[in-house]
Amino acid sequence: MPSYISAKEFRQRFSELVEDLKKEREIVVLKRSKPLFKIVPFEKIPSDLLDRSADMSDHSQPDLQEISRIVHELRGVK
């Protein structure tokens, strides 16, 4: 079960919270009572996360390397 803390408390208690993560606790950081981000212990991240995120990318959009190549081409840089 995650614990909820404010962004201010997160900044003030960062080292202590790292220890909580070692105990396999999830921490949800709130800003103005709305979830801002969640921190989970590394072991809880699914091993196939990178594969799944690659599958979710929008292949209709050029990647950063393609954009860089186009910019260099337009500028006449080789």
trRosetta pair geometry for C-beta under 8 A, 3 or more apart (Angstrom, degrees):
i j d omega theta_ij theta_ji phi_ij phi_ji
1 26 7.7 -132 124 43 20 102
2 25 7.2 116 -129 174 45 76
2 26 3.8 -59 -99 92 90 104
2 27 6.4 168 -163 -88 93 14
2 28 4.9 66 148 -18 140 102
2 38 6.8 -56 -127 -142 151 111
3 20 7.2 -60 29 174 140 148
3 25 6.0 14 -1 168 108 126
3 26 7.3 163 18 85 62 56
3 27 5.6 -21 64 -112 87 68
3 28 7.3 -170 88 26 37 75
4 27 7.9 149 -93 -163 23 57
4 28 4.9 -24 -105 70 72 103
4 30 5.9 34 -176 -24 98 121
5 9 4.3 -117 179 89 107 127
5 10 5.5 136 107 -60 119 78
5 13 7.4 -97 -168 52 157 130
5 17 7.6 -108 26 -98 160 131
5 27 6.4 -18 18 -167 112 103
5 28 7.5 149 24 78 62 53
5 29 6.1 -29 74 -111 82 62
5 30 6.9 -177 90 20 30 88
6 9 4.6 95 54 8 81 101
6 10 6.9 -134 98 -9 44 86
6 29 7.4 39 160 -162 15 70
6 30 5.5 -55 -107 71 49 90
6 31 7.3 96 -161 -94 70 43
7 10 5.4 -49 -150 30 34 119
7 11 6.7 35 153 -18 64 100
7 29 5.6 77 -89 172 63 108
7 30 6.9 -117 -30 84 74 41
7 31 4.7 24 -24 -86 130 89
7 36 6.1 37 -74 11 111 161
8 11 6.0 -54 -156 33 32 109
8 12 6.4 22 151 -13 65 111
9 12 5.6 -60 -144 42 34 109
9 13 5.7 -5 169 12 72 116
10 13 6.8 -74 -131 53 18 84
10 14 6.6 53 163 -80 59 74
10 17 6.8 2 -139 -30 65 165
10 27 7.6 131 -110 152 103 130
10 29 4.8 11 -62 -121 150 120
11 14 6.4 -14 -153 -43 24 106
13 16 4.5 -55 -177 50 90 118
13 17 5.4 97 119 -32 92 98
14 17 5.7 -63 -149 35 28 111
14 18 6.7 35 154 -27 64 98
15 18 5.7 -45 -155 22 36 115
15 19 7.3 36 149 -15 61 99
16 19 5.8 -53 -164 31 39 113
16 20 6.9 41 141 -20 66 102
17 20 5.1 -45 -151 31 44 117
17 21 6.6 49 149 -23 67 97
17 27 5.8 36 -164 -82 117 166
17 39 7.6 69 153 74 121 151
18 21 5.6 -49 -156 30 35 114
18 22 7.0 42 145 -23 62 98
19 22 5.5 -46 -157 25 39 116
19 23 7.1 31 147 -13 64 101
20 23 5.7 -60 -159 37 39 108
20 25 4.7 -54 163 53 92 130
20 27 6.6 87 101 -60 131 119
21 24 7.5 50 -179 -79 40 17
21 25 6.3 -100 -92 58 35 74
21 27 6.9 -67 -74 -7 91 116
21 39 6.5 -65 -94 133 127 112
21 40 7.7 131 -140 170 102 20
21 41 5.0 155 179 -84 84 79
22 41 7.3 125 -94 -113 21 119
24 41 5.2 -61 -115 -4 54 152
24 43 7.5 -50 -106 61 98 120
24 44 7.3 124 -147 -50 86 118
25 41 7.7 95 44 -36 36 107
26 38 6.2 2 178 -177 108 106
26 39 6.9 165 -161 83 59 54
26 40 5.0 -13 -114 -102 94 77
26 41 7.7 -97 -80 -4 62 76
26 44 7.5 -79 -79 72 101 172
27 38 7.0 160 85 -158 47 58
27 39 4.6 -4 59 54 98 102
28 35 5.5 -51 -177 -125 114 102
28 37 7.7 -171 -150 99 55 34
28 38 4.9 -23 -102 -104 72 85
28 39 8.0 -164 -76 21 29 67
29 35 7.5 95 73 -156 47 59
29 36 4.9 -55 102 58 91 108
29 37 5.4 5 48 58 109 74
29 38 7.4 -169 14 -86 73 33
29 39 7.2 54 -21 -11 105 101
30 33 5.8 7 172 -126 129 19
30 34 6.3 141 -156 62 83 26
30 35 5.9 -52 -100 -92 72 38
30 36 6.1 147 -132 -5 17 93
31 34 6.2 -34 69 61 65 81
31 36 4.4 68 -2 -64 104 128
35 38 7.0 -7 -169 -53 119 90
40 44 4.5 -97 159 75 118 131
40 45 6.6 141 92 -60 119 75
41 44 5.0 93 66 -2 80 105
42 45 6.0 -43 -166 8 45 113
45 49 5.5 -44 169 -26 97 150
46 49 4.8 131 72 -55 85 86
46 52 7.4 28 93 4 133 139
48 51 4.6 -50 -171 44 82 119
48 52 5.6 84 128 -26 89 98
49 52 5.8 -59 -147 39 29 108
49 53 6.2 26 157 -18 66 107
50 53 5.8 -54 -143 37 31 108
50 54 6.4 35 155 -22 64 103
51 54 5.8 -55 -152 32 30 112
51 55 6.7 30 151 -19 63 105
52 55 5.6 -54 -153 34 35 113
52 56 6.6 32 151 -20 66 107
53 56 5.6 -56 -149 35 37 112
53 57 7.2 57 150 -44 63 87
54 57 5.9 -32 -160 -3 38 115
58 61 4.7 47 101 11 109 109
62 66 3.8 -121 -174 94 109 132
62 67 5.4 139 109 -54 120 78
62 70 7.4 29 149 -12 168 136
63 66 5.1 97 53 10 66 103
63 67 7.2 -128 103 -4 35 91
64 67 5.5 -53 -146 38 35 113
64 68 6.2 38 155 -21 67 105
65 68 5.6 -52 -147 36 31 113
65 69 6.4 35 152 -22 64 105
66 69 5.6 -51 -148 33 31 114
66 70 6.5 31 153 -18 64 105
67 70 5.8 -56 -150 36 31 111
67 71 6.4 31 153 -19 66 106
68 71 5.8 -54 -146 36 31 111
68 72 6.3 28 157 -16 65 107
69 72 6.0 -58 -149 39 28 109
69 73 6.2 30 152 -22 64 109
70 73 5.5 -55 -147 36 30 115
70 74 6.3 29 155 -18 65 106
71 74 5.8 -57 -149 37 29 109
71 75 6.3 19 156 -10 65 111
72 75 5.8 -62 -144 45 30 105
72 77 4.3 -87 -157 72 83 105
72 78 7.5 133 161 -84 113 14
73 76 7.7 35 178 -71 28 27
73 77 7.8 -76 -52 51 21 69
